[in-house]
Each structure stands twice: as structure tokens, then as C-alpha cells.
Amino acid sequence: MAQTIITNNNTTRSGISFCGILFIVLLLLKVGVVETQVVQWSWWAIFAPLWVPSAIVVGIMAIITVFGILVAAAIAYFEDK
């Protein structure tokens, strides 16, 4: 009779990401918590660590979708011939 060993490798990570830390640093520099006002950037640049990763994912998904539609159209076109 064979013996089965079941292991549970569920790991959870909690904490703040690199983008979160970068956002907090840029925000603190923007509002002037540090004695010198180092940055005079727009709020779009300050919030960039939060929205740029999402924009990259959406862009990649859009490229994959367009590629998939083109491949499906090409397959349908050549099946008719």
C-alpha cells in the first residue's frame, strides 16, 4: 500500500509593493513634508506609480486581443479559399 504525503504550500504575502512605496515617497516630496520642496511635478506624475502598471496591463491585453482578432480573421479568410 502506497503512502501519500500531502503538503500545503499556500503562501500569502502581505505588505506594500514597490509601486506603493514609490507613490508614498513622491507624495511626501510633493506636499513638502521634507523641509525643502524638491519636486514641482504635476499630480499625474505623483500618481503614476499607481496607474502606470495598470495601463501597461491594459495595453498588453489590447495588443493580444487585436492580434487574436487578426489571426481569427486570417484563418476564416483562408478557410473560405
PyMOL Python script that loads the backbone (N, CA, C, O; Angstrom):
from pymol import cmd

cmd.read_pdbstr("""\
ATOM      1  N   MET A   1       0.839  -1.164   0.000  1.00  0.00           N
ATOM      2  CA  MET A   1       0.000   0.000   0.000  1.00  0.00           C
ATOM      3  C   MET A   1       0.894   1.240   0.000  1.00  0.00           C
ATOM      4  O   MET A   1       1.770   1.385   0.852  1.00  0.00           O
ATOM      5  N   ALA A   2       0.662   2.132  -0.967  1.00  0.00           N
ATOM      6  CA  ALA A   2       1.466   3.344  -1.097  1.00  0.00           C
ATOM      7  C   ALA A   2       0.966   4.411  -0.135  1.00  0.00           C
ATOM      8  O   ALA A   2      -0.231   4.552   0.115  1.00  0.00           O
ATOM      9  N   GLN A   3       1.902   5.134   0.377  1.00  0.00           N
ATOM     10  CA  GLN A   3       1.551   6.197   1.308  1.00  0.00           C
ATOM     11  C   GLN A   3       1.634   7.543   0.579  1.00  0.00           C
ATOM     12  O   GLN A   3       2.616   7.830  -0.104  1.00  0.00           O
ATOM     13  N   THR A   4       0.602   8.351   0.734  1.00  0.00           N
ATOM     14  CA  THR A   4       0.550   9.653   0.075  1.00  0.00           C
ATOM     15  C   THR A   4       0.832  10.749   1.087  1.00  0.00           C
ATOM     16  O   THR A   4       0.218  10.811   2.152  1.00  0.00           O
ATOM     17  N   ILE A   5       1.760  11.602   0.735  1.00  0.00           N
ATOM     18  CA  ILE A   5       2.093  12.731   1.586  1.00  0.00           C
ATOM     19  C   ILE A   5       1.538  13.982   0.915  1.00  0.00           C
ATOM     20  O   ILE A   5       1.873  14.290  -0.229  1.00  0.00           O
ATOM     21  N   ILE A   6       0.697  14.687   1.635  1.00  0.00           N
ATOM     22  CA  ILE A   6       0.091  15.900   1.110  1.00  0.00           C
ATOM     23  C   ILE A   6       0.737  17.087   1.812  1.00  0.00           C
ATOM     24  O   ILE A   6       0.740  17.183   3.039  1.00  0.00           O
ATOM     25  N   THR A   7       1.274  17.973   1.012  1.00  0.00           N
ATOM     26  CA  THR A   7       1.869  19.181   1.576  1.00  0.00           C
ATOM     27  C   THR A   7       1.050  20.383   1.141  1.00  0.00           C
ATOM     28  O   THR A   7       0.488  20.416   0.046  1.00  0.00           O
ATOM     29  N   ASN A   8       0.999  21.340   2.000  1.00  0.00           N
ATOM     30  CA  ASN A   8       0.263  22.565   1.719  1.00  0.00           C
ATOM     31  C   ASN A   8       1.275  23.695   1.558  1.00  0.00           C
ATOM     32  O   ASN A   8       1.895  24.143   2.523  1.00  0.00           O
ATOM     33  N   ASN A   9       1.425  24.140   0.322  1.00  0.00           N
ATOM     34  CA  ASN A   9       2.405  25.182   0.036  1.00  0.00           C
ATOM     35  C   ASN A   9       1.745  26.531  -0.212  1.00  0.00           C
ATOM     36  O   ASN A   9       2.255  27.339  -0.988  1.00  0.00           O
ATOM     37  N   ASN A  10       0.628  26.776   0.433  1.00  0.00           N
ATOM     38  CA  ASN A  10      -0.029  28.067   0.264  1.00  0.00           C
ATOM     39  C   ASN A  10       0.750  29.124   1.026  1.00  0.00           C
ATOM     40  O   ASN A  10       0.921  29.041   2.242  1.00  0.00           O
ATOM     41  N   THR A  11       1.211  30.106   0.294  1.00  0.00           N
ATOM     42  CA  THR A  11       1.911  31.203   0.932  1.00  0.00           C
ATOM     43  C   THR A  11       1.177  32.490   0.609  1.00  0.00           C
ATOM     44  O   THR A  11       0.690  32.682  -0.505  1.00  0.00           O
ATOM     45  N   THR A  12       1.105  33.342   1.568  1.00  0.00           N
ATOM     46  CA  THR A  12       0.486  34.645   1.347  1.00  0.00           C
ATOM     47  C   THR A  12       1.504  35.715   1.656  1.00  0.00           C
ATOM     48  O   THR A  12       2.275  35.619   2.611  1.00  0.00           O
ATOM     49  N   ARG A  13       1.486  36.732   0.827  1.00  0.00           N
ATOM     50  CA  ARG A  13       2.379  37.859   1.030  1.00  0.00           C
ATOM     51  C   ARG A  13       1.534  39.077   1.331  1.00  0.00           C
ATOM     52  O   ARG A  13       0.568  39.373   0.628  1.00  0.00           O
ATOM     53  N   SER A  14       1.897  39.751   2.349  1.00  0.00           N
ATOM     54  CA  SER A  14       1.204  40.984   2.657  1.00  0.00           C
ATOM     55  C   SER A  14       2.243  42.081   2.825  1.00  0.00           C
ATOM     56  O   SER A  14       3.401  41.827   3.157  1.00  0.00           O
ATOM     57  N   GLY A  15       1.811  43.266   2.594  1.00  0.00           N
ATOM     58  CA  GLY A  15       2.727  44.386   2.703  1.00  0.00           C
ATOM     59  C   GLY A  15       2.522  45.325   1.538  1.00  0.00           C
ATOM     60  O   GLY A  15       1.598  45.164   0.741  1.00  0.00           O
ATOM     61  N   ILE A  16       3.385  46.293   1.453  1.00  0.00           N
ATOM     62  CA  ILE A  16       3.259  47.311   0.425  1.00  0.00           C
ATOM     63  C   ILE A  16       4.223  46.993  -0.711  1.00  0.00           C
ATOM     64  O   ILE A  16       5.342  46.532  -0.485  1.00  0.00           O
ATOM     65  N   SER A  17       3.775  47.244  -1.923  1.00  0.00           N
ATOM     66  CA  SER A  17       4.598  46.931  -3.087  1.00  0.00           C
ATOM     67  C   SER A  17       5.591  48.060  -3.361  1.00  0.00           C
ATOM     68  O   SER A  17       5.555  49.115  -2.728  1.00  0.00           O
ATOM     69  N   PHE A  18       6.465  47.807  -4.311  1.00  0.00           N
ATOM     70  CA  PHE A  18       7.436  48.832  -4.707  1.00  0.00           C
ATOM     71  C   PHE A  18       6.722  50.065  -5.237  1.00  0.00           C
ATOM     72  O   PHE A  18       7.109  51.191  -4.927  1.00  0.00           O
ATOM     73  N   CYS A  19       5.681  49.855  -6.036  1.00  0.00           N
ATOM     74  CA  CYS A  19       4.924  50.994  -6.577  1.00  0.00           C
ATOM     75  C   CYS A  19       4.252  51.782  -5.458  1.00  0.00           C
ATOM     76  O   CYS A  19       4.171  53.008  -5.531  1.00  0.00           O
ATOM     77  N   GLY A  20       3.773  51.100  -4.432  1.00  0.00           N
ATOM     78  CA  GLY A  20       3.162  51.780  -3.297  1.00  0.00           C
ATOM     79  C   GLY A  20       4.156  52.622  -2.532  1.00  0.00           C
ATOM     80  O   GLY A  20       3.853  53.749  -2.138  1.00  0.00           O
ATOM     81  N   ILE A  21       5.339  52.082  -2.321  1.00  0.00           N
ATOM     82  CA  ILE A  21       6.382  52.832  -1.617  1.00  0.00           C
ATOM     83  C   ILE A  21       6.815  54.038  -2.443  1.00  0.00           C
ATOM     84  O   ILE A  21       6.998  55.131  -1.905  1.00  0.00           O
ATOM     85  N   LEU A  22       6.979  53.838  -3.757  1.00  0.00           N
ATOM     86  CA  LEU A  22       7.361  54.937  -4.629  1.00  0.00           C
ATOM     87  C   LEU A  22       6.311  56.040  -4.623  1.00  0.00           C
ATOM     88  O   LEU A  22       6.653  57.223  -4.609  1.00  0.00           O
ATOM     89  N   PHE A  23       5.032  55.661  -4.634  1.00  0.00           N
ATOM     90  CA  PHE A  23       3.957  56.651  -4.574  1.00  0.00           C
ATOM     91  C   PHE A  23       4.028  57.452  -3.275  1.00  0.00           C
ATOM     92  O   PHE A  23       3.893  58.675  -3.295  1.00  0.00           O
ATOM     93  N   ILE A  24       4.234  56.783  -2.167  1.00  0.00           N
ATOM     94  CA  ILE A  24       4.294  57.476  -0.872  1.00  0.00           C
ATOM     95  C   ILE A  24       5.478  58.442  -0.837  1.00  0.00           C
ATOM     96  O   ILE A  24       5.344  59.564  -0.346  1.00  0.00           O
ATOM     97  N   VAL A  25       6.622  58.023  -1.347  1.00  0.00           N
ATOM     98  CA  VAL A  25       7.798  58.903  -1.371  1.00  0.00           C
ATOM     99  C   VAL A  25       7.529  60.138  -2.230  1.00  0.00           C
ATOM    100  O   VAL A  25       7.822  61.261  -1.820  1.00  0.00           O
ATOM    101  N   LEU A  26       6.967  59.923  -3.427  1.00  0.00           N
ATOM    102  CA  LEU A  26       6.686  61.063  -4.306  1.00  0.00           C
ATOM    103  C   LEU A  26       5.626  61.983  -3.709  1.00  0.00           C
ATOM    104  O   LEU A  26       5.712  63.204  -3.847  1.00  0.00           O
ATOM    105  N   LEU A  27       4.640  61.408  -3.055  1.00  0.00           N
ATOM    106  CA  LEU A  27       3.600  62.218  -2.427  1.00  0.00           C
ATOM    107  C   LEU A  27       4.173  63.071  -1.297  1.00  0.00           C
ATOM    108  O   LEU A  27       3.834  64.248  -1.172  1.00  0.00           O
ATOM    109  N   LEU A  28       5.027  62.487  -0.488  1.00  0.00           N
ATOM    110  CA  LEU A  28       5.641  63.243   0.604  1.00  0.00           C
ATOM    111  C   LEU A  28       6.540  64.354   0.080  1.00  0.00           C
ATOM    112  O   LEU A  28       6.602  65.437   0.662  1.00  0.00           O
ATOM    113  N   LEU A  29       7.240  64.083  -1.026  1.00  0.00           N
ATOM    114  CA  LEU A  29       8.056  65.133  -1.617  1.00  0.00           C
ATOM    115  C   LEU A  29       7.192  66.247  -2.198  1.00  0.00           C
ATOM    116  O   LEU A  29       7.553  67.422  -2.126  1.00  0.00           O
ATOM    117  N   LYS A  30       6.048  65.874  -2.774  1.00  0.00           N
ATOM    118  CA  LYS A  30       5.166  66.868  -3.397  1.00  0.00           C
ATOM    119  C   LYS A  30       4.536  67.797  -2.369  1.00  0.00           C
ATOM    120  O   LYS A  30       4.518  69.013  -2.556  1.00  0.00           O
ATOM    121  N   VAL A  31       4.018  67.228  -1.284  1.00  0.00           N
ATOM    122  CA  VAL A  31       3.335  68.071  -0.303  1.00  0.00           C
ATOM    123  C   VAL A  31       4.312  68.789   0.610  1.00  0.00           C
ATOM    124  O   VAL A  31       3.899  69.622   1.417  1.00  0.00           O
ATOM    125  N   GLY A  32       5.583  68.490   0.503  1.00  0.00           N
ATOM    126  CA  GLY A  32       6.586  69.253   1.228  1.00  0.00           C
ATOM    127  C   GLY A  32       6.788  68.823   2.659  1.00  0.00           C
ATOM    128  O   GLY A  32       7.101  69.654   3.512  1.00  0.00           O
ATOM    129  N   VAL A  33       6.619  67.545   2.948  1.00  0.00           N
ATOM    130  CA  VAL A  33       6.891  67.060   4.303  1.00  0.00           C
ATOM    131  C   VAL A  33       8.378  67.226   4.606  1.00  0.00           C
ATOM    132  O   VAL A  33       8.776  67.511   5.735  1.00  0.00           O
ATOM    133  N   VAL A  34       9.167  67.042   3.587  1.00  0.00           N
ATOM    134  CA  VAL A  34      10.602  67.292   3.733  1.00  0.00           C
ATOM    135  C   VAL A  34      10.792  68.810   3.731  1.00  0.00           C
ATOM    136  O   VAL A  34      10.024  69.529   3.092  1.00  0.00           O
ATOM    137  N   GLU A  35      11.792  69.292   4.431  1.00  0.00           N
ATOM    138  CA  GLU A  35      11.987  70.731   4.614  1.00  0.00           C
ATOM    139  C   GLU A  35      12.113  71.496   3.293  1.00  0.00           C
ATOM    140  O   GLU A  35      11.602  72.609   3.170  1.00  0.00           O
ATOM    141  N   THR A  36      12.783  70.909   2.318  1.00  0.00           N
ATOM    142  CA  THR A  36      12.933  71.588   1.033  1.00  0.00           C
ATOM    143  C   THR A  36      11.905  71.054   0.057  1.00  0.00           C
ATOM    144  O   THR A  36      11.612  69.859   0.035  1.00  0.00           O
ATOM    145  N   GLN A  37      11.365  71.941  -0.740  1.00  0.00           N
ATOM    146  CA  GLN A  37      10.441  71.486  -1.774  1.00  0.00           C
ATOM    147  C   GLN A  37      11.272  71.031  -2.961  1.00  0.00           C
ATOM    148  O   GLN A  37      11.754  71.836  -3.757  1.00  0.00           O
ATOM    149  N   VAL A  38      11.423  69.724  -3.054  1.00  0.00           N
ATOM    150  CA  VAL A  38      12.320  69.147  -4.043  1.00  0.00           C
ATOM    151  C   VAL A  38      11.652  69.056  -5.414  1.00  0.00           C
ATOM    152  O   VAL A  38      12.278  69.359  -6.429  1.00  0.00           O
ATOM    153  N   VAL A  39      10.406  68.649  -5.448  1.00  0.00           N
ATOM    154  CA  VAL A  39       9.748  68.412  -6.725  1.00  0.00           C
ATOM    155  C   VAL A  39       8.605  69.399  -6.947  1.00  0.00           C
ATOM    156  O   VAL A  39       7.888  69.773  -6.020  1.00  0.00           O
ATOM    157  N   GLN A  40       8.466  69.792  -8.166  1.00  0.00           N
ATOM    158  CA  GLN A  40       7.360  70.641  -8.595  1.00  0.00           C
ATOM    159  C   GLN A  40       6.614  69.947  -9.734  1.00  0.00           C
ATOM    160  O   GLN A  40       6.267  70.577 -10.733  1.00  0.00           O
ATOM    161  N   TRP A  41       6.372  68.657  -9.576  1.00  0.00           N
ATOM    162  CA  TRP A  41       5.740  67.862 -10.615  1.00  0.00           C
ATOM    163  C   TRP A  41       4.234  67.999 -10.541  1.00  0.00           C
ATOM    164  O   TRP A  41       3.680  68.455  -9.541  1.00  0.00           O
ATOM    165  N   SER A  42       3.578  67.592 -11.627  1.00  0.00           N
ATOM    166  CA  SER A  42       2.125  67.571 -11.634  1.00  0.00           C
ATOM    167  C   SER A  42       1.631  66.365 -10.834  1.00  0.00           C
ATOM    168  O   SER A  42       2.390  65.445 -10.531  1.00  0.00           O
ATOM    169  N   TRP A  43       0.350  66.395 -10.503  1.00  0.00           N
ATOM    170  CA  TRP A  43      -0.228  65.287  -9.754  1.00  0.00           C
ATOM    171  C   TRP A  43      -0.278  64.016 -10.586  1.00  0.00           C
ATOM    172  O   TRP A  43      -0.270  62.917 -10.032  1.00  0.00           O
ATOM    173  N   TRP A  44      -0.331  64.147 -11.920  1.00  0.00           N
ATOM    174  CA  TRP A  44      -0.294  62.951 -12.788  1.00  0.00           C
ATOM    175  C   TRP A  44       0.998  62.184 -12.575  1.00  0.00           C
ATOM    176  O   TRP A  44       0.997  60.954 -12.526  1.00  0.00           O
ATOM    177  N   ALA A  45       2.095  62.908 -12.448  1.00  0.00           N
ATOM    178  CA  ALA A  45       3.388  62.260 -12.236  1.00  0.00           C
ATOM    179  C   ALA A  45       3.472  61.644 -10.844  1.00  0.00           C
ATOM    180  O   ALA A  45       4.081  60.589 -10.667  1.00  0.00           O
ATOM    181  N   ILE A  46       2.871  62.287  -9.870  1.00  0.00           N
ATOM    182  CA  ILE A  46       2.911  61.766  -8.500  1.00  0.00           C
ATOM    183  C   ILE A  46       2.132  60.451  -8.418  1.00  0.00           C
ATOM    184  O   ILE A  46       2.572  59.501  -7.771  1.00  0.00           O
ATOM    185  N   PHE A  47       0.974  60.404  -9.077  1.00  0.00           N
ATOM    186  CA  PHE A  47       0.142  59.201  -9.030  1.00  0.00           C
ATOM    187  C   PHE A  47       0.550  58.155 -10.072  1.00  0.00           C
ATOM    188  O   PHE A  47      -0.077  57.098 -10.145  1.00  0.00           O
ATOM    189  N   ALA A  48       1.570  58.417 -10.869  1.00  0.00           N
ATOM    190  CA  ALA A  48       1.999  57.487 -11.910  1.00  0.00           C
ATOM    191  C   ALA A  48       2.338  56.087 -11.388  1.00  0.00           C
ATOM    192  O   ALA A  48       2.006  55.113 -12.064  1.00  0.00           O
ATOM    193  N   PRO A  49       2.978  55.930 -10.227  1.00  0.00           N
ATOM    194  CA  PRO A  49       3.253  54.572  -9.760  1.00  0.00           C
ATOM    195  C   PRO A  49       1.986  53.744  -9.519  1.00  0.00           C
ATOM    196  O   PRO A  49       2.054  52.517  -9.462  1.00  0.00           O
ATOM    197  N   LEU A  50       0.847  54.396  -9.379  1.00  0.00           N
ATOM    198  CA  LEU A  50      -0.395  53.664  -9.161  1.00  0.00           C
ATOM    199  C   LEU A  50      -1.090  53.308 -10.466  1.00  0.00           C
ATOM    200  O   LEU A  50      -1.669  52.227 -10.572  1.00  0.00           O
ATOM    201  N   TRP A  51      -1.049  54.193 -11.467  1.00  0.00           N
ATOM    202  CA  TRP A  51      -1.816  53.934 -12.682  1.00  0.00           C
ATOM    203  C   TRP A  51      -0.987  53.380 -13.837  1.00  0.00           C
ATOM    204  O   TRP A  51      -1.560  52.765 -14.736  1.00  0.00           O
ATOM    205  N   VAL A  52       0.319  53.566 -13.857  1.00  0.00           N
ATOM    206  CA  VAL A  52       1.139  53.076 -14.966  1.00  0.00           C
ATOM    207  C   VAL A  52       1.150  51.543 -15.048  1.00  0.00           C
ATOM    208  O   VAL A  52       1.012  51.018 -16.153  1.00  0.00           O
ATOM    209  N   PRO A  53       1.304  50.797 -13.956  1.00  0.00           N
ATOM    210  CA  PRO A  53       1.249  49.337 -14.085  1.00  0.00           C
ATOM    211  C   PRO A  53      -0.091  48.843 -14.639  1.00  0.00           C
ATOM    212  O   PRO A  53      -0.125  47.907 -15.438  1.00  0.00           O
ATOM    213  N   SER A  54      -1.179  49.464 -14.220  1.00  0.00           N
ATOM    214  CA  SER A  54      -2.490  49.085 -14.754  1.00  0.00           C
ATOM    215  C   SER A  54      -2.594  49.418 -16.233  1.00  0.00           C
ATOM    216  O   SER A  54      -3.157  48.641 -17.005  1.00  0.00           O
ATOM    217  N   ALA A  55      -2.061  50.559 -16.635  1.00  0.00           N
ATOM    218  CA  ALA A  55      -2.090  50.950 -18.038  1.00  0.00           C
ATOM    219  C   ALA A  55      -1.262  49.996 -18.897  1.00  0.00           C
ATOM    220  O   ALA A  55      -1.634  49.697 -20.032  1.00  0.00           O
ATOM    221  N   ILE A  56      -0.157  49.527 -18.362  1.00  0.00           N
ATOM    222  CA  ILE A  56       0.672  48.569 -19.096  1.00  0.00           C
ATOM    223  C   ILE A  56      -0.082  47.259 -19.293  1.00  0.00           C
ATOM    224  O   ILE A  56      -0.063  46.691 -20.385  1.00  0.00           O
ATOM    225  N   VAL A  57      -0.736  46.784 -18.256  1.00  0.00           N
ATOM    226  CA  VAL A  57      -1.510  45.533 -18.355  1.00  0.00           C
ATOM    227  C   VAL A  57      -2.639  45.684 -19.368  1.00  0.00           C
ATOM    228  O   VAL A  57      -2.855  44.797 -20.193  1.00  0.00           O
ATOM    229  N   VAL A  58      -3.360  46.802 -19.312  1.00  0.00           N
ATOM    230  CA  VAL A  58      -4.457  47.038 -20.260  1.00  0.00           C
ATOM    231  C   VAL A  58      -3.912  47.120 -21.682  1.00  0.00           C
ATOM    232  O   VAL A  58      -4.531  46.594 -22.607  1.00  0.00           O
ATOM    233  N   GLY A  59      -2.773  47.764 -21.871  1.00  0.00           N
ATOM    234  CA  GLY A  59      -2.167  47.854 -23.198  1.00  0.00           C
ATOM    235  C   GLY A  59      -1.769  46.500 -23.754  1.00  0.00           C
ATOM    236  O   GLY A  59      -1.996  46.212 -24.929  1.00  0.00           O
ATOM    237  N   ILE A  60      -1.172  45.668 -22.906  1.00  0.00           N
ATOM    238  CA  ILE A  60      -0.784  44.323 -23.340  1.00  0.00           C
ATOM    239  C   ILE A  60      -2.022  43.507 -23.694  1.00  0.00           C
ATOM    240  O   ILE A  60      -2.027  42.785 -24.691  1.00  0.00           O
ATOM    241  N   MET A  61      -3.071  43.620 -22.881  1.00  0.00           N
ATOM    242  CA  MET A  61      -4.309  42.895 -23.178  1.00  0.00           C
ATOM    243  C   MET A  61      -4.931  43.375 -24.487  1.00  0.00           C
ATOM    244  O   MET A  61      -5.478  42.567 -25.238  1.00  0.00           O
ATOM    245  N   ALA A  62      -4.858  44.672 -24.772  1.00  0.00           N
ATOM    246  CA  ALA A  62      -5.396  45.201 -26.024  1.00  0.00           C
ATOM    247  C   ALA A  62      -4.616  44.675 -27.219  1.00  0.00           C
ATOM    248  O   ALA A  62      -5.208  44.320 -28.239  1.00  0.00           O
ATOM    249  N   ILE A  63      -3.297  44.622 -27.103  1.00  0.00           N
ATOM    250  CA  ILE A  63      -2.469  44.093 -28.188  1.00  0.00           C
ATOM    251  C   ILE A  63      -2.783  42.623 -28.435  1.00  0.00           C
ATOM    252  O   ILE A  63      -2.906  42.199 -29.584  1.00  0.00           O
ATOM    253  N   ILE A  64      -2.913  41.844 -27.368  1.00  0.00           N
ATOM    254  CA  ILE A  64      -3.236  40.425 -27.505  1.00  0.00           C
ATOM    255  C   ILE A  64      -4.608  40.250 -28.141  1.00  0.00           C
ATOM    256  O   ILE A  64      -4.791  39.367 -28.979  1.00  0.00           O
ATOM    257  N   THR A  65      -5.576  41.082 -27.754  1.00  0.00           N
ATOM    258  CA  THR A  65      -6.926  40.995 -28.317  1.00  0.00           C
ATOM    259  C   THR A  65      -6.917  41.314 -29.807  1.00  0.00           C
ATOM    260  O   THR A  65      -7.522  40.591 -30.599  1.00  0.00           O
ATOM    261  N   VAL A  66      -6.239  42.383 -30.192  1.00  0.00           N
ATOM    262  CA  VAL A  66      -6.169  42.753 -31.613  1.00  0.00           C
ATOM    263  C   VAL A  66      -5.466  41.661 -32.407  1.00  0.00           C
ATOM    264  O   VAL A  66      -5.905  41.314 -33.503  1.00  0.00           O
ATOM    265  N   PHE A  67      -4.390  41.120 -31.871  1.00  0.00           N
ATOM    266  CA  PHE A  67      -3.677  40.030 -32.539  1.00  0.00           C
ATOM    267  C   PHE A  67      -4.582  38.812 -32.705  1.00  0.00           C
ATOM    268  O   PHE A  67      -4.593  38.187 -33.765  1.00  0.00           O
ATOM    269  N   GLY A  68      -5.335  38.476 -31.669  1.00  0.00           N
ATOM    270  CA  GLY A  68      -6.248  37.342 -31.737  1.00  0.00           C
ATOM    271  C   GLY A  68      -7.344  37.548 -32.770  1.00  0.00           C
ATOM    272  O   GLY A  68      -7.709  36.614 -33.484  1.00  0.00           O
ATOM    273  N   ILE A  69      -7.875  38.769 -32.855  1.00  0.00           N
ATOM    274  CA  ILE A  69      -8.915  39.066 -33.846  1.00  0.00           C
ATOM    275  C   ILE A  69      -8.333  38.958 -35.255  1.00  0.00           C
ATOM    276  O   ILE A  69      -8.978  38.411 -36.150  1.00  0.00           O
ATOM    277  N   LEU A  70      -7.118  39.474 -35.458  1.00  0.00           N
ATOM    278  CA  LEU A  70      -6.493  39.387 -36.772  1.00  0.00           C
ATOM    279  C   LEU A  70      -6.197  37.945 -37.177  1.00  0.00           C
ATOM    280  O   LEU A  70      -6.380  37.575 -38.337  1.00  0.00           O
ATOM    281  N   VAL A  71      -5.747  37.142 -36.239  1.00  0.00           N
ATOM    282  CA  VAL A  71      -5.473  35.732 -36.537  1.00  0.00           C
ATOM    283  C   VAL A  71      -6.773  35.001 -36.865  1.00  0.00           C
ATOM    284  O   VAL A  71      -6.814  34.200 -37.798  1.00  0.00           O
ATOM    285  N   ALA A  72      -7.833  35.272 -36.106  1.00  0.00           N
ATOM    286  CA  ALA A  72      -9.124  34.633 -36.376  1.00  0.00           C
ATOM    287  C   ALA A  72      -9.658  35.049 -37.743  1.00  0.00           C
ATOM    288  O   ALA A  72     -10.216  34.228 -38.470  1.00  0.00           O
ATOM    289  N   ALA A  73      -9.489  36.318 -38.089  1.00  0.00           N
ATOM    290  CA  ALA A  73      -9.946  36.788 -39.392  1.00  0.00           C
ATOM    291  C   ALA A  73      -9.135  36.159 -40.520  1.00  0.00           C
ATOM    292  O   ALA A  73      -9.689  35.812 -41.563  1.00  0.00           O
ATOM    293  N   ALA A  74      -7.827  36.009 -40.318  1.00  0.00           N
ATOM    294  CA  ALA A  74      -6.983  35.385 -41.331  1.00  0.00           C
ATOM    295  C   ALA A  74      -7.337  33.916 -41.504  1.00  0.00           C
ATOM    296  O   ALA A  74      -7.363  33.415 -42.628  1.00  0.00           O
ATOM    297  N   ILE A  75      -7.607  33.230 -40.418  1.00  0.00           N
ATOM    298  CA  ILE A  75      -7.988  31.816 -40.511  1.00  0.00           C
ATOM    299  C   ILE A  75      -9.308  31.684 -41.245  1.00  0.00           C
ATOM    300  O   ILE A  75      -9.452  30.817 -42.106  1.00  0.00           O
ATOM    301  N   ALA A  76     -10.275  32.532 -40.916  1.00  0.00           N
ATOM    302  CA  ALA A  76     -11.570  32.481 -41.592  1.00  0.00           C
ATOM    303  C   ALA A  76     -11.419  32.819 -43.071  1.00  0.00           C
ATOM    304  O   ALA A  76     -12.095  32.222 -43.909  1.00  0.00           O
ATOM    305  N   TYR A  77     -10.552  33.758 -43.403  1.00  0.00           N
ATOM    306  CA  TYR A  77     -10.349  34.154 -44.791  1.00  0.00           C
ATOM    307  C   TYR A  77      -9.751  33.014 -45.602  1.00  0.00           C
ATOM    308  O   TYR A  77     -10.201  32.742 -46.716  1.00  0.00           O
ATOM    309  N   PHE A  78      -8.736  32.342 -45.051  1.00  0.00           N
ATOM    310  CA  PHE A  78      -8.060  31.290 -45.801  1.00  0.00           C
ATOM    311  C   PHE A  78      -8.848  29.980 -45.800  1.00  0.00           C
ATOM    312  O   PHE A  78      -8.613  29.133 -46.662  1.00  0.00           O
ATOM    313  N   GLU A  79      -9.759  29.791 -44.875  1.00  0.00           N
ATOM    314  CA  GLU A  79     -10.606  28.590 -44.900  1.00  0.00           C
ATOM    315  C   GLU A  79     -11.619  28.667 -46.028  1.00  0.00           C
ATOM    316  O   GLU A  79     -12.033  27.638 -46.561  1.00  0.00           O
ATOM    317  N   ASP A  80     -12.020  29.871 -46.396  1.00  0.00           N
ATOM    318  CA  ASP A  80     -13.009  30.044 -47.461  1.00  0.00           C
ATOM    319  C   ASP A  80     -12.395  29.826 -48.840  1.00  0.00           C
ATOM    320  O   ASP A  80     -13.136  29.564 -49.788  1.00  0.00           O
ATOM    321  N   LYS A  81     -11.136  29.917 -48.988  1.00  0.00           N
ATOM    322  CA  LYS A  81     -10.493  29.761 -50.298  1.00  0.00           C
ATOM    323  C   LYS A  81     -10.204  28.336 -50.627  1.00  0.00           C
ATOM    324  O   LYS A  81      -9.665  28.046 -51.695  1.00  0.00           O
TER     325      LYS A  81
END
""", "prot")
cmd.dss("prot")
cmd.show_as("cartoon", "prot")
cmd.util.cbc("prot")
cmd.orient("prot")
